[in-house]
Structure formats: structure tokens, C-alpha cells
Amino acid sequence: MRVFYLVLQEEGAERPCRVDFNAADDYQAFQQALNVRRGQGVELWEGERLLVRMTKSVDNLWKLLPRDPVACPSAMPSVTAAR
């Protein structure tokens, strides 16, 4: 198993939240990211590698975003880990 983490930007939150998890591969990690119920903005990371950035629409559909590190919630200081 490999270690991945999500960075979740929740509506109204001051800073993003980090959630660590294990998955067999990129595909399984992406599937887990799609099932996230909280957060409007989500980033999926494996170590220093950003796999995907996406946002959830009002209709509960995901929109994939460019991997621009300046716009990433994780570019903000103090991304805290949720355990």
C-alpha cells in the first residue's frame, strides 16, 4: 500500500485540512478522493507529487482543475493534518 493524502478546503474554514490514507495505486486513491463528502476544494497528493485538484459543484459533480501550485489550498501556510 502507498501513502496518499487529501487537502480539503471546506467552505468557511480559515485553512485547509489534511487527511492521510493508504491506497494500492493512483486509481484507487482517486476513487477515494471522489467519495469525499466534505470540502468544496480537494487536492490529492502522494508525497510531493500533486495528482489532481478538483472542486465539487452544487449538483455534487466534480470539476478537475489545472495543477497550478499558486492556486492550491496547500500552498497556504499551516495545512493541518486530520487524524
VMD Tcl script that builds the backbone (N, CA, C; Angstrom):
set m [mol new atoms 249]
animate dup $m
set s [atomselect $m all]
$s set {name element resname resid chain x y z} {
  {N N MET 1 A 0.846 -1.189 0.000}
  {CA C MET 1 A 0.000 0.000 0.000}
  {C C MET 1 A 0.883 1.241 0.000}
  {N N ARG 2 A 0.392 2.254 -0.659}
  {CA C ARG 2 A 1.115 3.524 -0.727}
  {C C ARG 2 A 0.374 4.570 0.097}
  {N N VAL 3 A 1.092 5.582 0.540}
  {CA C VAL 3 A 0.512 6.634 1.380}
  {C C VAL 3 A 0.159 7.841 0.509}
  {N N PHE 4 A -1.087 8.267 0.623}
  {CA C PHE 4 A -1.603 9.444 -0.079}
  {C C PHE 4 A -2.192 10.380 0.962}
  {N N TYR 5 A -2.472 11.602 0.545}
  {CA C TYR 5 A -3.236 12.482 1.422}
  {C C TYR 5 A -4.087 13.432 0.598}
  {N N LEU 6 A -5.185 13.842 1.218}
  {CA C LEU 6 A -6.086 14.823 0.629}
  {C C LEU 6 A -5.912 16.130 1.374}
  {N N VAL 7 A -5.987 17.221 0.651}
  {CA C VAL 7 A -6.055 18.542 1.259}
  {C C VAL 7 A -7.447 19.061 0.930}
  {N N LEU 8 A -8.251 19.284 1.979}
  {CA C LEU 8 A -9.647 19.681 1.820}
  {C C LEU 8 A -9.824 21.139 2.199}
  {N N GLN 9 A -10.412 21.909 1.295}
  {CA C GLN 9 A -10.759 23.294 1.598}
  {C C GLN 9 A -12.258 23.324 1.836}
  {N N GLU 10 A -12.634 23.468 3.100}
  {CA C GLU 10 A -14.045 23.476 3.445}
  {C C GLU 10 A -14.580 24.895 3.419}
  {N N GLU 11 A -15.818 25.031 3.002}
  {CA C GLU 11 A -16.447 26.337 2.930}
  {C C GLU 11 A -16.459 26.983 4.311}
  {N N GLY 12 A -15.987 28.202 4.377}
  {CA C GLY 12 A -15.972 28.939 5.633}
  {C C GLY 12 A -14.785 28.646 6.535}
  {N N ALA 13 A -13.954 27.688 6.172}
  {CA C ALA 13 A -12.795 27.340 7.004}
  {C C ALA 13 A -11.654 28.319 6.736}
  {N N GLU 14 A -10.907 28.627 7.794}
  {CA C GLU 14 A -9.763 29.530 7.660}
  {C C GLU 14 A -8.642 28.919 6.845}
  {N N ARG 15 A -8.408 27.642 7.054}
  {CA C ARG 15 A -7.307 26.972 6.361}
  {C C ARG 15 A -7.731 25.549 5.996}
  {N N PRO 16 A -7.050 24.963 5.036}
  {CA C PRO 16 A -7.407 23.606 4.612}
  {C C PRO 16 A -7.054 22.554 5.657}
  {N N CYS 17 A -7.662 21.397 5.509}
  {CA C CYS 17 A -7.448 20.257 6.404}
  {C C CYS 17 A -6.788 19.134 5.600}
  {N N ARG 18 A -5.880 18.412 6.226}
  {CA C ARG 18 A -5.188 17.300 5.567}
  {C C ARG 18 A -5.690 15.976 6.129}
  {N N VAL 19 A -5.961 15.028 5.221}
  {CA C VAL 19 A -6.402 13.691 5.604}
  {C C VAL 19 A -5.475 12.679 4.932}
  {N N ASP 20 A -4.754 11.900 5.729}
  {CA C ASP 20 A -3.840 10.876 5.222}
  {C C ASP 20 A -4.577 9.544 5.078}
  {N N PHE 21 A -4.219 8.764 4.049}
  {CA C PHE 21 A -4.817 7.442 3.867}
  {C C PHE 21 A -3.906 6.581 3.000}
  {N N ASN 22 A -4.174 5.293 2.977}
  {CA C ASN 22 A -3.414 4.333 2.170}
  {C C ASN 22 A -4.269 3.850 1.004}
  {N N ALA 23 A -3.615 3.606 -0.122}
  {CA C ALA 23 A -4.288 3.048 -1.292}
  {C C ALA 23 A -3.268 2.225 -2.079}
  {N N ALA 24 A -3.774 1.296 -2.872}
  {CA C ALA 24 A -2.900 0.411 -3.644}
  {C C ALA 24 A -2.205 1.141 -4.789}
  {N N ASP 25 A -2.909 2.119 -5.397}
  {CA C ASP 25 A -2.346 2.818 -6.551}
  {C C ASP 25 A -3.047 4.161 -6.738}
  {N N ASP 26 A -2.629 4.906 -7.772}
  {CA C ASP 26 A -3.210 6.220 -8.052}
  {C C ASP 26 A -4.716 6.133 -8.294}
  {N N TYR 27 A -5.132 5.119 -9.046}
  {CA C TYR 27 A -6.550 4.980 -9.381}
  {C C TYR 27 A -7.399 4.796 -8.122}
  {N N GLN 28 A -6.980 3.900 -7.242}
  {CA C GLN 28 A -7.733 3.670 -6.008}
  {C C GLN 28 A -7.750 4.936 -5.146}
  {N N ALA 29 A -6.643 5.651 -5.097}
  {CA C ALA 29 A -6.585 6.897 -4.331}
  {C C ALA 29 A -7.549 7.929 -4.918}
  {N N PHE 30 A -7.600 8.015 -6.247}
  {CA C PHE 30 A -8.517 8.943 -6.907}
  {C C PHE 30 A -9.965 8.577 -6.599}
  {N N GLN 31 A -10.292 7.293 -6.611}
  {CA C GLN 31 A -11.648 6.857 -6.281}
  {C C GLN 31 A -12.022 7.256 -4.854}
  {N N GLN 32 A -11.083 7.127 -3.933}
  {CA C GLN 32 A -11.351 7.543 -2.552}
  {C C GLN 32 A -11.561 9.051 -2.479}
  {N N ALA 33 A -10.789 9.799 -3.245}
  {CA C ALA 33 A -10.944 11.257 -3.258}
  {C C ALA 33 A -12.321 11.654 -3.779}
  {N N LEU 34 A -12.829 10.938 -4.769}
  {CA C LEU 34 A -14.157 11.240 -5.315}
  {C C LEU 34 A -15.267 11.009 -4.297}
  {N N ASN 35 A -15.026 10.158 -3.325}
  {CA C ASN 35 A -16.041 9.846 -2.320}
  {C C ASN 35 A -16.032 10.791 -1.126}
  {N N VAL 36 A -15.169 11.784 -1.150}
  {CA C VAL 36 A -15.102 12.742 -0.043}
  {C C VAL 36 A -16.409 13.511 0.026}
  {N N ARG 37 A -16.987 13.556 1.196}
  {CA C ARG 37 A -18.266 14.244 1.376}
  {C C ARG 37 A -18.097 15.686 1.829}
  {N N ARG 38 A -16.982 15.971 2.477}
  {CA C ARG 38 A -16.795 17.329 2.973}
  {C C ARG 38 A -15.778 18.057 2.107}
  {N N GLY 39 A -15.855 19.358 2.152}
  {CA C GLY 39 A -14.893 20.167 1.411}
  {C C GLY 39 A -15.379 20.515 0.022}
  {N N GLN 40 A -15.149 21.742 -0.370}
  {CA C GLN 40 A -15.508 22.178 -1.717}
  {C C GLN 40 A -14.341 22.000 -2.673}
  {N N GLY 41 A -13.130 22.197 -2.165}
  {CA C GLY 41 A -11.933 22.020 -2.970}
  {C C GLY 41 A -11.113 20.875 -2.420}
  {N N VAL 42 A -10.615 20.019 -3.298}
  {CA C VAL 42 A -9.846 18.851 -2.863}
  {C C VAL 42 A -8.594 18.731 -3.727}
  {N N GLU 43 A -7.490 18.420 -3.076}
  {CA C GLU 43 A -6.256 18.069 -3.771}
  {C C GLU 43 A -5.875 16.668 -3.334}
  {N N LEU 44 A -5.395 15.876 -4.265}
  {CA C LEU 44 A -4.903 14.530 -3.971}
  {C C LEU 44 A -3.401 14.522 -4.196}
  {N N TRP 45 A -2.660 14.116 -3.158}
  {CA C TRP 45 A -1.199 14.107 -3.184}
  {C C TRP 45 A -0.671 12.729 -2.836}
  {N N GLU 46 A 0.475 12.401 -3.428}
  {CA C GLU 46 A 1.292 11.279 -2.977}
  {C C GLU 46 A 2.674 11.872 -2.714}
  {N N GLY 47 A 2.993 12.049 -1.447}
  {CA C GLY 47 A 4.245 12.715 -1.089}
  {C C GLY 47 A 4.268 14.130 -1.630}
  {N N GLU 48 A 5.287 14.444 -2.421}
  {CA C GLU 48 A 5.430 15.775 -3.015}
  {C C GLU 48 A 4.736 15.892 -4.370}
  {N N ARG 49 A 4.106 14.818 -4.816}
  {CA C ARG 49 A 3.500 14.776 -6.154}
  {C C ARG 49 A 2.008 15.073 -6.080}
  {N N LEU 50 A 1.601 16.181 -6.689}
  {CA C LEU 50 A 0.188 16.534 -6.785}
  {C C LEU 50 A -0.428 15.729 -7.920}
  {N N LEU 51 A -1.437 14.918 -7.586}
  {CA C LEU 51 A -2.079 14.070 -8.596}
  {C C LEU 51 A -3.250 14.776 -9.265}
  {N N VAL 52 A -4.075 15.462 -8.469}
  {CA C VAL 52 A -5.251 16.117 -9.038}
  {C C VAL 52 A -5.757 17.197 -8.085}
  {N N ARG 53 A -6.320 18.230 -8.671}
  {CA C ARG 53 A -7.067 19.257 -7.941}
  {C C ARG 53 A -8.472 19.252 -8.519}
  {N N MET 54 A -9.469 19.384 -7.659}
  {CA C MET 54 A -10.841 19.393 -8.148}
  {C C MET 54 A -11.745 20.120 -7.166}
  {N N THR 55 A -12.890 20.555 -7.664}
  {CA C THR 55 A -13.901 21.197 -6.832}
  {C C THR 55 A -15.233 20.498 -7.055}
  {N N LYS 56 A -16.081 20.580 -6.038}
  {CA C LYS 56 A -17.405 19.968 -6.110}
  {C C LYS 56 A -18.431 21.057 -6.416}
  {N N SER 57 A -19.295 20.801 -7.391}
  {CA C SER 57 A -20.325 21.762 -7.767}
  {C C SER 57 A -21.549 21.599 -6.875}
  {N N VAL 58 A -22.484 22.498 -7.053}
  {CA C VAL 58 A -23.741 22.441 -6.305}
  {C C VAL 58 A -24.473 21.135 -6.592}
  {N N ASP 59 A -24.355 20.639 -7.814}
  {CA C ASP 59 A -25.017 19.391 -8.215}
  {C C ASP 59 A -24.255 18.152 -7.768}
  {N N ASN 60 A -23.240 18.353 -6.914}
  {CA C ASN 60 A -22.422 17.263 -6.385}
  {C C ASN 60 A -21.591 16.578 -7.475}
  {N N LEU 61 A -21.225 17.352 -8.497}
  {CA C LEU 61 A -20.352 16.860 -9.556}
  {C C LEU 61 A -18.960 17.436 -9.343}
  {N N TRP 62 A -17.931 16.661 -9.689}
  {CA C TRP 62 A -16.550 17.108 -9.523}
  {C C TRP 62 A -16.045 17.739 -10.811}
  {N N LYS 63 A -15.319 18.841 -10.670}
  {CA C LYS 63 A -14.674 19.508 -11.799}
  {C C LYS 63 A -13.168 19.445 -11.576}
  {N N LEU 64 A -12.438 18.880 -12.540}
  {CA C LEU 64 A -10.981 18.812 -12.449}
  {C C LEU 64 A -10.393 20.174 -12.785}
  {N N LEU 65 A -9.360 20.562 -12.047}
  {CA C LEU 65 A -8.729 21.869 -12.212}
  {C C LEU 65 A -7.281 21.710 -12.648}
  {N N PRO 66 A -6.702 22.772 -13.231}
  {CA C PRO 66 A -5.273 22.713 -13.561}
  {C C PRO 66 A -4.445 22.557 -12.294}
  {N N ARG 67 A -3.280 21.978 -12.431}
  {CA C ARG 67 A -2.412 21.763 -11.274}
  {C C ARG 67 A -1.512 22.976 -11.067}
  {N N ASP 68 A -2.110 24.115 -10.788}
  {CA C ASP 68 A -1.394 25.371 -10.562}
  {C C ASP 68 A -1.061 25.490 -9.083}
  {N N PRO 69 A 0.212 25.374 -8.699}
  {CA C PRO 69 A 0.558 25.386 -7.274}
  {C C PRO 69 A 0.228 26.692 -6.575}
  {N N VAL 70 A 0.138 27.802 -7.309}
  {CA C VAL 70 A -0.183 29.081 -6.679}
  {C C VAL 70 A -1.618 29.083 -6.185}
  {N N ALA 71 A -2.506 28.415 -6.912}
  {CA C ALA 71 A -3.919 28.401 -6.554}
  {C C ALA 71 A -4.288 27.265 -5.608}
  {N N CYS 72 A -3.346 26.399 -5.286}
  {CA C CYS 72 A -3.626 25.245 -4.438}
  {C C CYS 72 A -3.893 25.662 -2.996}
  {N N PRO 73 A -4.910 25.092 -2.354}
  {CA C PRO 73 A -5.101 25.342 -0.926}
  {C C PRO 73 A -3.879 24.963 -0.116}
  {N N SER 74 A -3.146 23.945 -0.549}
  {CA C SER 74 A -1.981 23.506 0.210}
  {C C SER 74 A -0.828 24.496 0.109}
  {N N ALA 75 A -0.908 25.447 -0.812}
  {CA C ALA 75 A 0.120 26.475 -0.902}
  {C C ALA 75 A -0.008 27.456 0.253}
  {N N MET 76 A -1.144 27.391 0.926}
  {CA C MET 76 A -1.360 28.247 2.087}
  {C C MET 76 A -0.558 27.703 3.261}
  {N N PRO 77 A -0.093 28.558 4.145}
  {CA C PRO 77 A 0.650 28.066 5.313}
  {C C PRO 77 A -0.246 27.299 6.269}
  {N N SER 78 A 0.325 26.419 7.015}
  {CA C SER 78 A -0.346 25.721 8.121}
  {C C SER 78 A -1.457 24.785 7.686}
  {N N VAL 79 A -1.205 23.937 6.711}
  {CA C VAL 79 A -2.170 22.887 6.382}
  {C C VAL 79 A -2.074 21.862 7.498}
  {N N THR 80 A -3.165 21.667 8.226}
  {CA C THR 80 A -3.135 20.793 9.397}
  {C C THR 80 A -3.560 19.383 9.045}
  {N N ALA 81 A -2.979 18.431 9.703}
  {CA C ALA 81 A -3.298 17.021 9.464}
  {C C ALA 81 A -4.453 16.590 10.345}
  {N N ALA 82 A -5.432 15.923 9.736}
  {CA C ALA 82 A -6.550 15.344 10.489}
  {C C ALA 82 A -6.211 13.899 10.789}
  {N N ARG 83 A -6.452 13.477 11.973}
  {CA C ARG 83 A -6.137 12.098 12.345}
  {C C ARG 83 A -7.381 11.406 12.822}
}
mol reanalyze $m
mol bondsrecalc $m
mol representation Tube
mol addrep $m
